[in-house]
């Protein structure tokens, strides 16, 4: 059984200690069985211990995950919790495969998915996340919804005693990093786009992106008499009506509302399908006729009819310094540039606000949380221009916070901000791209602060951007989930609302990968057993309340004042092990393969 806990002094560890030689490494392991049945595992440098006269000097104890054989497996029974430690519990969800419901709206491999979910449930996860694709459920025509396959899937999930985070996916699957299948938006929408291609996002060269509809048509009745927002609203209404039994039973606990490409609140500024390659800065996506008309009107209203959309911001794979817009003393620092970036980012926030308001009205009274996803645009974060963030719609600079306005908008709807790239470390990125994923994640955590004119607390959840099976990735997620570590006396200073692991696959469930993942789940739960009652770790799913009054642009602009980040621990105090454990795993695998 894998077990870790936290550092303890010899005095704290009590008298019932046993000593084991650390597996395949020059360490000693100390195991303590407390009266509650929770076990503490400490790894000690044996050389330090033997260098003392007594051989029992304990120094620099660190919490580590370790496989330990014990005679007292029964001492921790299912449902046995340390009440204080349970307050550190962060629920963990697993995202299902993109094609779990096929493009022709069928649930294939029912037996396989059921077996996989049972295996995940036995590992202690809290639930799953699944895309509910617009291009599948409303594929046959306007308001012709078919939820049959999704209902079958939800019944399987329910039978495995897991919860569901459902994504209202109003975007195409395909054309982005990690997309291995192709699920387009409804064909009847694409048909409208063939006659009016400006319903799609458009770059300066006129290239169209069919991943999702441009926010320029949010309120244009171009879709058999409906606007884009009305289509999204009708879709969510039908989902609620047809999934009412799952909502009432508490199976569905989160409704994440898709607000753009990859379901994220952003512009599709870096599409693989148009030749973007990491770490290109991307391109602005506001050159369809609808957004061009809106910008022209906005410029006229401020007395500058001569202002046009940028024509000097480079191409998808440019670097900031190679462009006039993002280079030193670039256009982005001028009055015209600031006006454009404010308009561009505010359009995105207004888009999110309008659709989240519709979702709030639809799921009003349901015991669910609303959520929206913000992308982790970490490349060029350390460049003064933050170019990749700006083209994505996040007006974030060293002296301007581009994320607090989004959080303020979401707080109005009692929604969770779901943030990506939790697994990444600066040291893993290309230095030339001036990445800053760790700093970026920390900045978003500021959203939890109650300060100044903003006194509303917003919950922050997160997920990894790329599939990871290594301990370093898991340890970074654990660090971000509890930035200041656990507290033995109740809730920690900071704790994320939940973590979603991307994603379920055969590779995740195989051998050593799954062994490490199970340890990760245990650490996410602060070494407590799976807890089905979220109230025990501080999460109450009360009926969703109506959104607060609409915010003014000035309200949002006030949130752009930068704030000092919270202090971040360098390492998690609940890790899944490090390099020695990786070496041990590889060694054991090699020996096992030889013995076979």
ZANU-146644 format. One record per residue (C-alpha): x, y, z; residue number from 1. Coordinates in pm, 1 decimal. Layout:
east/north/up/resi
X/Y/Z/NUM
...
***
This chain:
east/north/up/resi
0.0/0.0/0.0/1
127.1/345.1/-87.6/2
139.7/588.8/199.9/3
278.1/929.5/285.2/4
188.3/1187.3/503.4/5
384.9/1471.4/630.9/6
708.4/1541.3/809.9/7
715.5/1467.6/1180.4/8
973.7/1494.5/1450.4/9
1080.3/1183.2/1641.5/10
879.5/1301.1/1937.9/11
567.2/1338.5/1726.4/12
603.0/992.7/1577.6/13
532.1/811.7/1902.4/14
659.7/480.2/2020.3/15
508.9/235.7/1774.9/16
768.4/270.6/1500.6/17
918.9/8.9/1276.8/18
1212.3/45.1/1041.5/19
1241.4/-83.1/687.7/20
1522.2/-58.7/440.4/21
1415.1/167.1/152.1/22
1360.1/-27.9/-168.1/23
1647.5/-8.7/-414.0/24
1790.8/309.5/-262.4/25
2018.9/402.8/21.6/26
1741.3/530.7/247.3/27
1559.9/417.6/558.6/28
1185.9/432.5/585.6/29
1001.2/499.2/909.5/30
638.9/393.4/936.9/31
411.9/511.7/1213.7/32
67.9/370.5/1281.5/33
-132.2/631.7/1466.5/34
-429.4/544.4/1683.1/35
-661.4/664.3/1406.6/36
-510.2/413.7/1166.8/37
-353.9/676.7/939.4/38
6.0/592.8/856.6/39
301.0/821.6/829.8/40
595.7/739.4/608.5/41
919.8/930.6/632.5/42
1227.1/876.7/419.3/43
1556.4/937.8/594.7/44
1907.5/968.1/462.5/45
2066.3/664.6/626.4/46
2410.9/818.9/616.9/47
2295.3/1101.4/844.6/48
2138.9/853.1/1082.4/49
2448.6/634.1/1102.4/50
2679.4/931.0/1142.2/51
2538.8/1003.0/1487.4/52
2650.9/818.5/1798.4/53
2307.1/674.4/1855.0/54
2229.5/609.9/1490.2/55
1893.8/780.9/1545.1/56
1941.8/1141.2/1441.3/57
1646.4/1250.3/1227.9/58
1711.4/1547.3/998.6/59
1549.2/1711.4/698.2/60
1251.6/1482.6/689.7/61
1050.6/1516.9/369.4/62
712.3/1383.6/277.7/63
741.6/1127.6/-1.1/64
523.5/862.8/-153.4/65
656.8/512.2/-95.9/66
541.6/159.7/-146.9/67
545.2/-2.9/197.6/68
445.6/-351.5/296.6/69
261.8/-359.2/626.8/70
88.7/-607.4/848.3/71
-186.6/-361.3/934.0/72
-370.0/-313.2/604.6/73
-699.2/-340.0/790.1/74
-624.8/-47.9/1019.2/75
-756.4/200.4/761.3/76
-1103.7/91.5/661.2/77
-1300.4/252.9/376.8/78
-1470.0/569.4/497.5/79
-1231.4/618.0/787.8/80
-1114.5/977.2/788.2/81
-903.2/1210.2/987.9/82
-1155.1/1493.8/1013.6/83
-890.4/1766.2/1020.6/84
-688.5/1619.9/736.4/85
-1005.8/1572.1/530.8/86
-1029.1/1952.6/507.0/87
-724.1/1931.7/273.5/88
-904.3/1693.8/36.2/89
-911.3/1805.9/-328.3/90
-1148.3/1601.2/-547.2/91
-999.1/1450.8/-861.2/92
-1185.6/1388.2/-1188.0/93
-1070.8/1218.1/-1506.8/94
-1160.9/1345.5/-1851.4/95
-1308.5/1077.8/-2075.7/96
-1178.1/1009.7/-2428.3/97
-1291.9/1261.4/-2688.3/98
-1465.8/991.2/-2889.7/99
-1641.6/808.9/-2605.0/100
-1959.8/904.8/-2792.9/101
-1887.3/861.3/-3162.6/102
-1949.6/1125.2/-3426.9/103
-2256.8/928.7/-3539.8/104
-2400.3/952.9/-3185.4/105
-2346.1/601.7/-3054.2/106
-2186.4/464.0/-2741.0/107
-1946.0/203.9/-2869.0/108
-1730.7/-23.3/-2656.4/109
-1980.7/-2.2/-2372.0/110
-1817.4/-293.0/-2192.2/111
-1468.1/-144.8/-2221.7/112
-1564.5/198.1/-2088.3/113
-1752.5/36.7/-1799.9/114
-1449.6/-170.9/-1703.6/115
-1222.6/132.8/-1726.2/116
-1455.1/338.8/-1507.9/117
-1476.7/61.8/-1250.3/118
-1098.9/53.8/-1237.2/119
-1083.5/430.9/-1188.8/120
-1354.5/415.4/-924.7/121
-1158.7/151.0/-734.7/122
-856.9/384.0/-751.3/123
-1058.0/640.9/-558.6/124
-1130.6/914.2/-813.2/125
-1434.0/1133.8/-748.6/126
-1578.4/1152.7/-1095.4/127
-1532.6/1209.4/-1466.0/128
-1553.2/1498.1/-1710.4/129
-1706.5/1450.0/-2053.0/130
-1761.8/1665.6/-2360.6/131
-2127.0/1685.3/-2462.6/132
-2071.1/1773.2/-2825.3/133
-2302.8/2016.5/-3001.6/134
-2198.1/1858.8/-3330.6/135
-2330.7/1522.0/-3210.4/136
-2643.1/1594.7/-3008.0/137
-2791.0/1853.4/-3250.3/138
-2644.1/1718.8/-3570.8/139
-2965.6/1643.0/-3758.3/140
-3104.5/1993.8/-3772.3/141
-3210.4/2297.5/-3569.5/142
-3358.6/2191.1/-3233.0/143
-3342.3/1821.6/-3330.5/144
-3167.5/1690.3/-3020.6/145
-3073.7/1328.0/-2954.9/146
-2936.8/1254.0/-2605.3/147
-2976.8/874.2/-2617.3/148
-2607.1/785.4/-2628.7/149
-2519.2/1034.2/-2356.0/150
-2792.0/897.3/-2131.2/151
-2649.6/547.2/-2175.3/152
-2305.4/674.5/-2082.8/153
-2435.1/859.9/-1777.3/154
-2610.5/544.8/-1655.7/155
-2278.4/359.2/-1667.7/156
-2104.2/637.8/-1477.3/157
-2380.6/632.5/-1218.2/158
-2341.5/257.7/-1176.7/159
-1971.1/309.7/-1105.4/160
-2052.4/555.0/-823.2/161
-1880.9/845.9/-994.0/162
-1991.3/1207.1/-1041.9/163
-2008.4/1392.2/-1374.5/164
-1868.3/1722.8/-1494.6/165
-2049.9/1787.2/-1821.8/166
-1901.6/2024.7/-2081.2/167
-2139.7/2204.8/-2314.4/168
-1901.9/2176.6/-2610.6/169
-2004.1/2428.7/-2875.0/170
-1678.8/2384.7/-3065.3/171
-1520.1/2145.4/-3309.2/172
-1301.4/1860.9/-3194.1/173
-1001.7/1854.7/-3426.3/174
-735.2/2103.1/-3521.8/175
-590.5/2157.6/-3175.0/176
-312.1/1997.5/-2973.6/177
-429.4/1661.2/-2840.4/178
-727.3/1630.3/-3076.1/179
-710.1/1277.9/-3213.6/180
-1061.2/1261.3/-3358.6/181
-1273.5/1491.3/-3570.0/182
-1614.7/1603.6/-3449.3/183
-1724.0/1913.9/-3642.4/184
-1988.4/2160.0/-3531.6/185
-2333.6/2072.9/-3677.6/186
-2328.6/2032.9/-4052.9/187
-2631.6/2255.9/-4092.9/188
-2431.9/2535.5/-3928.9/189
-2142.7/2473.6/-4167.5/190
-2395.2/2497.9/-4453.0/191
-2491.2/2846.3/-4339.9/192
-2121.1/2929.3/-4325.2/193
-2075.1/2830.7/-4688.0/194
-2311.5/3113.1/-4783.4/195
-2187.2/3352.4/-4515.4/196
-1828.4/3259.0/-4419.9/197
-1810.6/3559.2/-4185.2/198
-1995.0/3358.8/-3920.5/199
-1653.1/3203.1/-3850.5/200
-1348.8/3360.3/-3687.9/201
-1127.6/3524.8/-3950.0/202
-764.8/3639.9/-3943.3/203
-616.7/3942.3/-4124.9/204
-550.1/3738.2/-4440.5/205
-911.4/3626.0/-4459.7/206
-855.3/3266.8/-4347.4/207
-1165.3/3122.3/-4180.0/208
-1165.1/2899.0/-3875.1/209
-1454.5/2655.8/-3848.8/210
-1380.3/2543.7/-3493.3/211
-1659.4/2760.6/-3358.1/212
-1868.1/3064.4/-3440.0/213
-1722.8/3411.3/-3411.3/214
-1848.1/3616.0/-3118.8/215
-1947.8/3869.2/-3383.1/216
-2264.8/3665.9/-3446.8/217
-2363.8/3621.6/-3083.0/218
-2666.7/3843.3/-3140.0/219
-2715.7/3807.0/-3515.4/220
-3033.3/3608.0/-3610.6/221
-2859.8/3418.7/-3890.3/222
-2940.5/3061.9/-3790.5/223
-3294.1/2992.1/-3903.7/224
-3410.0/3294.8/-3709.2/225
-3197.7/3230.9/-3401.3/226
-2886.0/3408.1/-3281.2/227
-2578.8/3212.7/-3174.4/228
-2652.0/3282.8/-2807.7/229
-3010.6/3159.0/-2853.7/230
-2880.2/2837.0/-3008.3/231
-2646.6/2777.1/-2715.6/232
-2928.4/2854.0/-2474.3/233
-3174.2/2616.9/-2644.8/234
-2912.0/2341.8/-2638.9/235
-2858.2/2380.2/-2264.6/236
-3234.0/2390.6/-2201.3/237
-3279.1/2062.7/-2385.6/238
-2990.1/1909.7/-2190.4/239
-3148.8/2008.3/-1861.1/240
-3489.9/1874.7/-1961.5/241
-3354.3/1542.6/-2085.2/242
-3106.6/1493.7/-1800.6/243
-3335.4/1611.5/-1520.0/244
-3321.6/1277.2/-1338.4/245
-2940.8/1280.9/-1335.1/246
-2939.5/1641.2/-1216.4/247
-3189.2/1573.5/-939.6/248
-3003.2/1264.6/-820.4/249
-2678.9/1459.7/-781.5/250
-2494.7/1263.6/-1051.6/251
-2417.3/1577.4/-1255.4/252
-2240.5/1825.3/-1030.3/253
-2071.9/2065.5/-1277.3/254
-2185.9/2228.8/-1598.3/255
-1884.8/2370.5/-1778.0/256
-2001.9/2606.9/-2049.4/257
-1799.2/2606.4/-2369.7/258
-1712.0/2963.8/-2463.9/259
-1472.4/2923.5/-2755.3/260
-1216.2/2697.0/-2923.3/261
-1130.4/2388.6/-2716.3/262
-1419.5/2500.8/-2493.2/263
-1205.6/2786.5/-2359.3/264
-1290.7/3154.1/-2322.0/265
-1045.9/3282.6/-2583.9/266
-1003.9/3354.4/-2952.1/267
-868.4/3072.2/-3177.1/268
-539.5/3257.6/-3218.4/269
-309.3/2955.6/-3253.3/270
-480.1/2690.5/-3470.0/271
-276.2/2391.9/-3578.5/272
-502.7/2367.1/-3882.8/273
-368.7/2698.1/-4017.0/274
-1.7/2620.9/-3967.0/275
63.0/2755.1/-3618.1/276
359.7/2589.8/-3447.3/277
460.5/2637.2/-3083.8/278
579.8/2890.9/-2970.8/279
438.5/3125.6/-3235.5/280
262.9/3437.2/-3105.0/281
-57.1/3363.0/-3296.9/282
-281.7/3610.4/-3477.3/283
-573.4/3832.6/-3385.6/284
-906.6/3682.1/-3495.1/285
-1144.6/3974.7/-3543.9/286
-1151.1/4033.8/-3919.0/287
-1494.3/3890.0/-4001.0/288
-1734.8/4155.2/-4122.8/289
-1936.3/4153.4/-3802.4/290
-1646.8/4224.5/-3566.3/291
-1491.8/4469.6/-3812.6/292
-1817.1/4667.3/-3811.9/293
-1831.3/4661.9/-3432.3/294
-1474.7/4788.3/-3403.1/295
-1537.0/5067.1/-3652.0/296
-1841.8/5177.8/-3454.4/297
-1644.9/5170.0/-3129.4/298
-1363.4/5378.3/-3282.1/299
-1609.9/5636.2/-3412.2/300
-1771.5/5657.9/-3068.5/301
-1439.8/5762.1/-2910.6/302
-1370.6/6018.7/-3182.3/303
-1116.6/5821.3/-3387.6/304
-1289.7/5705.8/-3707.2/305
-945.3/5669.1/-3868.6/306
-842.7/5383.8/-3641.5/307
-837.9/5042.4/-3806.1/308
-776.0/4689.4/-3686.7/309
-404.5/4600.8/-3653.1/310
-213.5/4527.2/-3972.5/311
134.7/4504.7/-3817.5/312
97.8/4221.0/-3565.0/313
283.4/3958.1/-3763.4/314
181.5/3603.8/-3850.4/315
106.4/3288.7/-3652.8/316
468.4/3183.9/-3605.8/317
627.3/3524.4/-3559.0/318
816.9/3630.5/-3249.2/319
717.8/3948.5/-3062.8/320
1028.7/4146.1/-3151.1/321
981.7/4073.1/-3523.1/322
657.0/4272.1/-3531.4/323
580.7/4643.4/-3504.4/324
281.4/4574.6/-3283.5/325
452.4/4365.6/-3012.1/326
812.9/4482.0/-3042.6/327
990.6/4722.9/-2806.0/328
791.7/5050.3/-2795.1/329
537.5/4870.2/-3014.8/330
185.6/4966.7/-3114.6/331
43.4/4780.2/-2816.0/332
179.2/5060.1/-2593.3/333
19.7/5344.5/-2793.8/334
-323.5/5496.4/-2740.2/335
-453.8/5321.5/-3052.4/336
-306.9/4988.2/-2946.9/337
-448.6/5012.2/-2596.2/338
-791.4/5098.3/-2733.7/339
-786.7/4796.8/-2965.4/340
-668.8/4553.8/-2696.7/341
-929.6/4681.3/-2451.0/342
-1202.6/4638.8/-2711.0/343
-1074.7/4294.6/-2817.3/344
-1057.0/4160.1/-2461.8/345
-1383.7/4321.8/-2351.4/346
-1566.8/4161.9/-2644.4/347
-1447.1/3825.5/-2516.0/348
-1559.1/3895.3/-2159.4/349
-1897.4/4023.6/-2278.5/350
-1939.0/3706.0/-2484.5/351
-1866.3/3491.0/-2180.9/352
-2090.3/3699.8/-1957.9/353
-2389.1/3673.1/-2189.7/354
-2369.2/3296.2/-2232.3/355
-2297.6/3232.0/-1863.3/356
-2605.4/3438.6/-1781.2/357
-2812.6/3212.7/-2005.9/358
-2665.3/2904.2/-1838.3/359
-2743.2/3047.1/-1496.3/360
-3108.0/3100.7/-1588.5/361
-3137.3/2749.9/-1731.2/362
-2979.1/2562.7/-1439.3/363
-3122.4/2793.3/-1174.3/364
-3218.5/2592.3/-866.8/365
-3017.1/2284.5/-969.2/366
-2756.2/2157.2/-726.0/367
-2473.7/2214.6/-969.4/368
-2180.5/2447.0/-1014.6/369
-2130.6/2640.7/-1335.0/370
-1776.7/2662.1/-1469.0/371
-1581.5/2817.1/-1753.8/372
-1233.8/2735.7/-1879.7/373
-948.9/2982.6/-1924.2/374
-652.0/2869.5/-2128.9/375
-298.9/2865.1/-1992.1/376
-117.0/3070.2/-2256.4/377
225.3/3043.6/-2097.8/378
454.9/3105.7/-2393.2/379
591.8/3460.3/-2416.1/380
455.4/3521.1/-2066.5/381
793.5/3661.4/-1961.8/382
816.6/3888.9/-2265.0/383
702.4/4244.7/-2190.9/384
436.7/4222.2/-2462.1/385
277.7/3892.2/-2347.7/386
206.4/3860.1/-2720.2/387
50.7/3511.3/-2721.4/388
-189.0/3607.6/-2444.9/389
-290.3/3928.7/-2623.5/390
-377.0/3753.4/-2951.8/391
-583.3/3503.1/-2747.5/392
-784.1/3786.6/-2593.2/393
-619.1/3803.6/-2250.4/394
-507.8/4165.8/-2210.3/395
-245.9/4076.9/-1953.8/396
73.4/4280.9/-1910.0/397
324.8/4334.6/-1634.9/398
124.1/4634.9/-1514.3/399
-222.4/4505.1/-1606.2/400
-404.0/4194.5/-1482.1/401
-591.2/4032.0/-1766.9/402
-747.5/3752.9/-1563.1/403
-915.7/3924.6/-1269.1/404
-1176.8/4088.0/-1499.6/405
-1269.6/3741.0/-1624.4/406
-1292.4/3615.7/-1268.6/407
-1508.3/3911.0/-1169.4/408
-1742.6/3831.1/-1455.8/409
-1761.4/3464.6/-1352.8/410
-1819.4/3554.6/-988.9/411
-2138.3/3734.6/-1093.9/412
-2273.9/3398.5/-1210.1/413
-2143.0/3200.8/-906.8/414
-1917.6/3011.6/-1148.2/415
-1585.3/2832.1/-1112.3/416
-1280.8/2938.7/-1311.1/417
-1118.8/2627.0/-1455.4/418
-756.8/2688.7/-1549.1/419
-513.6/2477.7/-1751.3/420
-140.8/2393.5/-1764.8/421
-115.0/2298.3/-1396.8/422
143.9/2031.8/-1472.4/423
401.4/2251.8/-1641.2/424
723.6/2388.9/-1496.9/425
940.1/2666.2/-1638.8/426
1236.6/2430.9/-1653.4/427
1050.7/2204.3/-1898.3/428
986.4/2480.2/-2151.4/429
1187.4/2630.4/-2436.8/430
1389.8/2919.2/-2296.7/431
1363.4/3117.1/-2620.3/432
982.9/3123.7/-2586.4/433
1007.1/3304.9/-2251.1/434
757.6/3065.6/-2094.7/435
620.4/3122.0/-1748.3/436
358.4/2856.4/-1665.1/437
437.0/2852.5/-1293.5/438
406.2/3229.5/-1256.7/439
93.7/3228.7/-1472.7/440
-83.9/2970.5/-1259.4/441
8.3/3160.8/-946.1/442
-131.7/3481.6/-1089.9/443
-467.1/3319.2/-1153.3/444
-481.7/3203.2/-792.8/445
-496.9/3569.4/-690.1/446
-856.9/3551.4/-802.7/447
-943.7/3396.0/-469.2/448
-847.7/3709.0/-279.4/449
-1114.0/3929.5/-130.8/450
-976.8/4279.5/-182.5/451
-1066.6/4637.6/-255.6/452
-1393.0/4678.7/-441.1/453
-1410.1/4308.6/-521.5/454
-1531.3/4111.1/-222.1/455
-1671.4/3807.4/-399.2/456
-1482.5/3483.2/-358.2/457
-1441.3/3273.0/-671.1/458
-1351.7/2906.9/-672.9/459
-1062.8/2800.8/-895.7/460
-1031.6/2454.1/-1044.6/461
-771.6/2326.8/-1286.7/462
-646.2/2062.9/-1523.0/463
-330.4/1958.2/-1702.4/464
-289.4/2076.4/-2059.5/465
-109.8/1765.4/-2187.3/466
-128.2/1402.3/-2079.6/467
141.7/1325.7/-1822.4/468
228.8/998.3/-1649.0/469
545.5/1103.5/-1469.8/470
596.6/1196.2/-1108.0/471
729.8/1543.8/-1186.8/472
405.8/1636.7/-1363.5/473
190.9/1499.1/-1081.9/474
398.5/1676.1/-818.3/475
353.1/2009.9/-996.0/476
-23.9/1959.0/-1007.0/477
-24.4/1872.2/-636.9/478
174.7/2184.6/-559.7/479
-70.3/2405.2/-746.8/480
-369.6/2231.1/-587.8/481
-241.9/2327.0/-240.0/482
14.7/2605.3/-296.2/483
107.2/2634.6/70.8/484
74.0/2269.9/158.7/485
-161.7/2089.1/388.3/486
-283.6/2199.9/728.0/487
-314.0/1949.3/1010.6/488
-566.3/2164.6/1192.9/489
-832.9/2224.8/929.5/490
-855.6/2380.9/582.0/491
-525.1/2490.6/424.5/492
-456.8/2852.9/341.1/493
-521.7/2788.2/-26.9/494
-688.6/2493.6/-194.3/495
-822.8/2444.3/-543.8/496
-1186.5/2341.9/-578.9/497
-1100.9/2038.7/-787.9/498
-857.5/1892.7/-1039.5/499
-943.6/1722.3/-1367.7/500
-683.6/1488.1/-1510.7/501
-655.8/1482.4/-1889.3/502
-729.5/1209.3/-1991.1/503
-848.4/846.6/-1964.2/504
-657.4/615.1/-2198.0/505
-518.6/265.8/-2214.3/506
-175.2/410.8/-2144.7/507
-293.5/563.4/-1816.2/508
-432.9/230.8/-1696.8/509
-126.8/21.4/-1775.7/510
126.9/-107.3/-1524.0/511
345.0/148.5/-1356.7/512
155.0/445.1/-1501.1/513
-157.8/342.6/-1315.1/514
36.4/264.7/-1000.0/515
172.8/619.7/-991.2/516
-168.2/763.6/-1079.5/517
-329.8/585.2/-783.7/518
-67.5/738.0/-556.6/519
-145.2/1077.2/-712.0/520
-516.5/1034.0/-633.5/521
-433.1/943.9/-273.9/522
-213.9/1253.3/-236.3/523
-479.6/1473.8/-389.4/524
-708.8/1341.3/-118.1/525
-450.7/1427.0/149.8/526
-402.2/1055.8/217.3/527
-767.3/1012.2/306.4/528
-998.1/750.4/162.3/529
-1234.8/851.2/-113.9/530
-1506.6/1071.3/33.2/531
-1842.4/1069.2/-143.8/532
-1986.1/1346.0/75.4/533
-1834.1/1673.7/-45.0/534
-1965.5/1857.3/259.2/535
-1706.9/1679.3/470.4/536
-1427.2/1859.3/286.4/537
-1602.1/2193.4/265.9/538
-1796.2/2182.5/-60.4/539
-2172.0/2228.9/-36.9/540
-2371.9/2196.2/-357.9/541
-2652.4/2436.1/-277.1/542
-2919.5/2518.6/-536.1/543
-2776.9/2753.8/-796.8/544
-2877.7/3112.9/-730.1/545
-2959.7/3377.7/-987.5/546
-2670.2/3579.1/-1125.8/547
-2584.3/3906.8/-957.7/548
-2657.9/4238.4/-1135.4/549
-2475.6/4304.0/-1461.2/550
-2130.3/4456.9/-1432.0/551
-2029.4/4773.5/-1611.8/552
-1718.5/4802.3/-1823.9/553
-1577.9/5026.9/-1554.2/554
-1632.6/4750.8/-1298.1/555
-1424.5/4518.1/-1513.2/556
-1152.3/4772.1/-1580.9/557
-1109.3/4828.9/-1207.5/558
-1015.9/4461.4/-1179.4/559
-716.0/4507.6/-1409.0/560
-501.1/4658.6/-1132.8/561
-224.1/4405.7/-1068.8/562
-191.4/4243.1/-729.9/563
102.8/4075.3/-566.0/564
86.7/3695.1/-597.8/565
49.6/3474.5/-294.7/566
371.9/3309.2/-180.9/567
416.5/2965.1/-337.2/568
596.1/2669.9/-183.0/569
884.9/2539.5/-392.3/570
769.3/2179.8/-366.2/571
454.6/2001.7/-264.6/572
450.6/1844.6/80.2/573
236.1/1560.3/-54.7/574
436.2/1433.7/-349.8/575
424.8/1105.2/-535.5/576
800.5/1057.6/-521.8/577
1088.4/1176.6/-735.1/578
1391.0/1061.3/-929.4/579
1477.4/776.9/-691.1/580
1126.7/638.2/-718.6/581
1143.9/662.9/-1099.6/582
1474.0/474.9/-1095.0/583
1322.9/213.5/-866.8/584
1024.9/164.5/-1099.4/585
1244.9/120.0/-1404.4/586
1471.7/-119.6/-1220.0/587
1181.0/-332.4/-1100.0/588
1027.0/-336.1/-1448.0/589
1356.3/-452.5/-1595.2/590
1399.6/-727.0/-1334.5/591
1039.5/-837.7/-1382.6/592
1080.2/-858.4/-1758.4/593
1396.2/-1068.2/-1715.2/594
1225.8/-1305.3/-1471.8/595
936.8/-1353.4/-1710.0/596
***
